[in-house]
Amino acid sequence: MKTTIKDNVLHIEIPLHTPRPSASGKTLTVASSNGNQPTEVKINGLPVIVGLNAYIKPER
């Protein structure tokens, strides 16, 4: 995961992966930070922590 701040906007780049079931099985994740992760981006000298899950709903 890559993070930057530009014009006071946090930009997050994260690689996509093949859809796979989420922990609950209700959705299919396509990208995840795998929990809260500290980034190299800092605000007031402290790292910004990101927890990210991108998902799709499976067809029914």
MODELLER restraints for C-alpha pairs under 7 A, 6 or more apart:
rsr = mdl.restraints
at = mdl.atoms
rsr.add(forms.Gaussian(group=physical.xy_distance, feature=features.Distance(at['CA:1:A'], at['CA:12:A']), mean=6.94, stdev=0.5))
rsr.add(forms.Gaussian(group=physical.xy_distance, feature=features.Distance(at['CA:1:A'], at['CA:13:A']), mean=5.59, stdev=0.5))
rsr.add(forms.Gaussian(group=physical.xy_distance, feature=features.Distance(at['CA:1:A'], at['CA:14:A']), mean=4.56, stdev=0.5))
rsr.add(forms.Gaussian(group=physical.xy_distance, feature=features.Distance(at['CA:2:A'], at['CA:12:A']), mean=5.78, stdev=0.5))
rsr.add(forms.Gaussian(group=physical.xy_distance, feature=features.Distance(at['CA:2:A'], at['CA:13:A']), mean=4.98, stdev=0.5))
rsr.add(forms.Gaussian(group=physical.xy_distance, feature=features.Distance(at['CA:2:A'], at['CA:14:A']), mean=6.51, stdev=0.5))
rsr.add(forms.Gaussian(group=physical.xy_distance, feature=features.Distance(at['CA:3:A'], at['CA:10:A']), mean=6.94, stdev=0.5))
rsr.add(forms.Gaussian(group=physical.xy_distance, feature=features.Distance(at['CA:3:A'], at['CA:11:A']), mean=5.50, stdev=0.5))
rsr.add(forms.Gaussian(group=physical.xy_distance, feature=features.Distance(at['CA:3:A'], at['CA:12:A']), mean=4.61, stdev=0.5))
rsr.add(forms.Gaussian(group=physical.xy_distance, feature=features.Distance(at['CA:3:A'], at['CA:13:A']), mean=6.31, stdev=0.5))
rsr.add(forms.Gaussian(group=physical.xy_distance, feature=features.Distance(at['CA:3:A'], at['CA:39:A']), mean=6.70, stdev=0.5))
rsr.add(forms.Gaussian(group=physical.xy_distance, feature=features.Distance(at['CA:3:A'], at['CA:41:A']), mean=6.40, stdev=0.5))
rsr.add(forms.Gaussian(group=physical.xy_distance, feature=features.Distance(at['CA:4:A'], at['CA:10:A']), mean=5.89, stdev=0.5))
rsr.add(forms.Gaussian(group=physical.xy_distance, feature=features.Distance(at['CA:4:A'], at['CA:11:A']), mean=5.23, stdev=0.5))
rsr.add(forms.Gaussian(group=physical.xy_distance, feature=features.Distance(at['CA:4:A'], at['CA:12:A']), mean=6.80, stdev=0.5))
rsr.add(forms.Gaussian(group=physical.xy_distance, feature=features.Distance(at['CA:4:A'], at['CA:41:A']), mean=6.13, stdev=0.5))
rsr.add(forms.Gaussian(group=physical.xy_distance, feature=features.Distance(at['CA:5:A'], at['CA:11:A']), mean=5.97, stdev=0.5))
rsr.add(forms.Gaussian(group=physical.xy_distance, feature=features.Distance(at['CA:14:A'], at['CA:31:A']), mean=6.80, stdev=0.5))
rsr.add(forms.Gaussian(group=physical.xy_distance, feature=features.Distance(at['CA:15:A'], at['CA:31:A']), mean=6.43, stdev=0.5))
rsr.add(forms.Gaussian(group=physical.xy_distance, feature=features.Distance(at['CA:16:A'], at['CA:30:A']), mean=5.50, stdev=0.5))
rsr.add(forms.Gaussian(group=physical.xy_distance, feature=features.Distance(at['CA:16:A'], at['CA:31:A']), mean=4.89, stdev=0.5))
rsr.add(forms.Gaussian(group=physical.xy_distance, feature=features.Distance(at['CA:17:A'], at['CA:30:A']), mean=5.20, stdev=0.5))
rsr.add(forms.Gaussian(group=physical.xy_distance, feature=features.Distance(at['CA:17:A'], at['CA:31:A']), mean=5.94, stdev=0.5))
rsr.add(forms.Gaussian(group=physical.xy_distance, feature=features.Distance(at['CA:18:A'], at['CA:30:A']), mean=6.06, stdev=0.5))
rsr.add(forms.Gaussian(group=physical.xy_distance, feature=features.Distance(at['CA:19:A'], at['CA:28:A']), mean=5.31, stdev=0.5))
rsr.add(forms.Gaussian(group=physical.xy_distance, feature=features.Distance(at['CA:19:A'], at['CA:29:A']), mean=5.39, stdev=0.5))
rsr.add(forms.Gaussian(group=physical.xy_distance, feature=features.Distance(at['CA:19:A'], at['CA:30:A']), mean=4.83, stdev=0.5))
rsr.add(forms.Gaussian(group=physical.xy_distance, feature=features.Distance(at['CA:20:A'], at['CA:28:A']), mean=4.93, stdev=0.5))
rsr.add(forms.Gaussian(group=physical.xy_distance, feature=features.Distance(at['CA:20:A'], at['CA:29:A']), mean=5.45, stdev=0.5))
rsr.add(forms.Gaussian(group=physical.xy_distance, feature=features.Distance(at['CA:20:A'], at['CA:30:A']), mean=6.93, stdev=0.5))
rsr.add(forms.Gaussian(group=physical.xy_distance, feature=features.Distance(at['CA:21:A'], at['CA:27:A']), mean=6.00, stdev=0.5))
rsr.add(forms.Gaussian(group=physical.xy_distance, feature=features.Distance(at['CA:21:A'], at['CA:28:A']), mean=4.44, stdev=0.5))
rsr.add(forms.Gaussian(group=physical.xy_distance, feature=features.Distance(at['CA:21:A'], at['CA:29:A']), mean=6.16, stdev=0.5))
rsr.add(forms.Gaussian(group=physical.xy_distance, feature=features.Distance(at['CA:22:A'], at['CA:28:A']), mean=5.48, stdev=0.5))
rsr.add(forms.Gaussian(group=physical.xy_distance, feature=features.Distance(at['CA:22:A'], at['CA:29:A']), mean=5.71, stdev=0.5))
rsr.add(forms.Gaussian(group=physical.xy_distance, feature=features.Distance(at['CA:27:A'], at['CA:55:A']), mean=6.39, stdev=0.5))
rsr.add(forms.Gaussian(group=physical.xy_distance, feature=features.Distance(at['CA:27:A'], at['CA:56:A']), mean=5.96, stdev=0.5))
rsr.add(forms.Gaussian(group=physical.xy_distance, feature=features.Distance(at['CA:27:A'], at['CA:57:A']), mean=4.92, stdev=0.5))
rsr.add(forms.Gaussian(group=physical.xy_distance, feature=features.Distance(at['CA:27:A'], at['CA:58:A']), mean=6.13, stdev=0.5))
rsr.add(forms.Gaussian(group=physical.xy_distance, feature=features.Distance(at['CA:28:A'], at['CA:55:A']), mean=5.39, stdev=0.5))
rsr.add(forms.Gaussian(group=physical.xy_distance, feature=features.Distance(at['CA:28:A'], at['CA:56:A']), mean=5.32, stdev=0.5))
rsr.add(forms.Gaussian(group=physical.xy_distance, feature=features.Distance(at['CA:28:A'], at['CA:57:A']), mean=6.21, stdev=0.5))
rsr.add(forms.Gaussian(group=physical.xy_distance, feature=features.Distance(at['CA:28:A'], at['CA:58:A']), mean=6.53, stdev=0.5))
rsr.add(forms.Gaussian(group=physical.xy_distance, feature=features.Distance(at['CA:29:A'], at['CA:53:A']), mean=6.86, stdev=0.5))
rsr.add(forms.Gaussian(group=physical.xy_distance, feature=features.Distance(at['CA:29:A'], at['CA:54:A']), mean=5.77, stdev=0.5))
rsr.add(forms.Gaussian(group=physical.xy_distance, feature=features.Distance(at['CA:29:A'], at['CA:55:A']), mean=4.09, stdev=0.5))
rsr.add(forms.Gaussian(group=physical.xy_distance, feature=features.Distance(at['CA:29:A'], at['CA:56:A']), mean=6.39, stdev=0.5))
rsr.add(forms.Gaussian(group=physical.xy_distance, feature=features.Distance(at['CA:30:A'], at['CA:54:A']), mean=5.61, stdev=0.5))
rsr.add(forms.Gaussian(group=physical.xy_distance, feature=features.Distance(at['CA:30:A'], at['CA:55:A']), mean=5.22, stdev=0.5))
rsr.add(forms.Gaussian(group=physical.xy_distance, feature=features.Distance(at['CA:31:A'], at['CA:53:A']), mean=5.89, stdev=0.5))
rsr.add(forms.Gaussian(group=physical.xy_distance, feature=features.Distance(at['CA:31:A'], at['CA:54:A']), mean=5.04, stdev=0.5))
rsr.add(forms.Gaussian(group=physical.xy_distance, feature=features.Distance(at['CA:31:A'], at['CA:55:A']), mean=6.97, stdev=0.5))
rsr.add(forms.Gaussian(group=physical.xy_distance, feature=features.Distance(at['CA:32:A'], at['CA:52:A']), mean=5.48, stdev=0.5))
rsr.add(forms.Gaussian(group=physical.xy_distance, feature=features.Distance(at['CA:32:A'], at['CA:53:A']), mean=4.50, stdev=0.5))
rsr.add(forms.Gaussian(group=physical.xy_distance, feature=features.Distance(at['CA:32:A'], at['CA:54:A']), mean=6.28, stdev=0.5))
rsr.add(forms.Gaussian(group=physical.xy_distance, feature=features.Distance(at['CA:33:A'], at['CA:51:A']), mean=5.92, stdev=0.5))
rsr.add(forms.Gaussian(group=physical.xy_distance, feature=features.Distance(at['CA:33:A'], at['CA:52:A']), mean=5.24, stdev=0.5))
rsr.add(forms.Gaussian(group=physical.xy_distance, feature=features.Distance(at['CA:33:A'], at['CA:53:A']), mean=6.67, stdev=0.5))
rsr.add(forms.Gaussian(group=physical.xy_distance, feature=features.Distance(at['CA:35:A'], at['CA:51:A']), mean=5.36, stdev=0.5))
rsr.add(forms.Gaussian(group=physical.xy_distance, feature=features.Distance(at['CA:36:A'], at['CA:49:A']), mean=6.17, stdev=0.5))
rsr.add(forms.Gaussian(group=physical.xy_distance, feature=features.Distance(at['CA:36:A'], at['CA:50:A']), mean=5.29, stdev=0.5))
rsr.add(forms.Gaussian(group=physical.xy_distance, feature=features.Distance(at['CA:36:A'], at['CA:51:A']), mean=4.12, stdev=0.5))
rsr.add(forms.Gaussian(group=physical.xy_distance, feature=features.Distance(at['CA:37:A'], at['CA:49:A']), mean=5.33, stdev=0.5))
rsr.add(forms.Gaussian(group=physical.xy_distance, feature=features.Distance(at['CA:37:A'], at['CA:50:A']), mean=5.33, stdev=0.5))
rsr.add(forms.Gaussian(group=physical.xy_distance, feature=features.Distance(at['CA:37:A'], at['CA:51:A']), mean=6.25, stdev=0.5))
rsr.add(forms.Gaussian(group=physical.xy_distance, feature=features.Distance(at['CA:38:A'], at['CA:47:A']), mean=5.93, stdev=0.5))
rsr.add(forms.Gaussian(group=physical.xy_distance, feature=features.Distance(at['CA:38:A'], at['CA:48:A']), mean=5.89, stdev=0.5))
rsr.add(forms.Gaussian(group=physical.xy_distance, feature=features.Distance(at['CA:38:A'], at['CA:49:A']), mean=4.21, stdev=0.5))
rsr.add(forms.Gaussian(group=physical.xy_distance, feature=features.Distance(at['CA:38:A'], at['CA:50:A']), mean=6.39, stdev=0.5))
rsr.add(forms.Gaussian(group=physical.xy_distance, feature=features.Distance(at['CA:39:A'], at['CA:47:A']), mean=5.80, stdev=0.5))
rsr.add(forms.Gaussian(group=physical.xy_distance, feature=features.Distance(at['CA:39:A'], at['CA:48:A']), mean=5.60, stdev=0.5))
rsr.add(forms.Gaussian(group=physical.xy_distance, feature=features.Distance(at['CA:39:A'], at['CA:49:A']), mean=5.87, stdev=0.5))
rsr.add(forms.Gaussian(group=physical.xy_distance, feature=features.Distance(at['CA:40:A'], at['CA:47:A']), mean=6.16, stdev=0.5))
rsr.add(forms.Gaussian(group=physical.xy_distance, feature=features.Distance(at['CA:41:A'], at['CA:47:A']), mean=5.65, stdev=0.5))
rsr.add(forms.Gaussian(group=physical.xy_distance, feature=features.Distance(at['CA:41:A'], at['CA:48:A']), mean=5.74, stdev=0.5))
rsr.add(forms.Gaussian(group=physical.xy_distance, feature=features.Distance(at['CA:42:A'], at['CA:48:A']), mean=5.60, stdev=0.5))
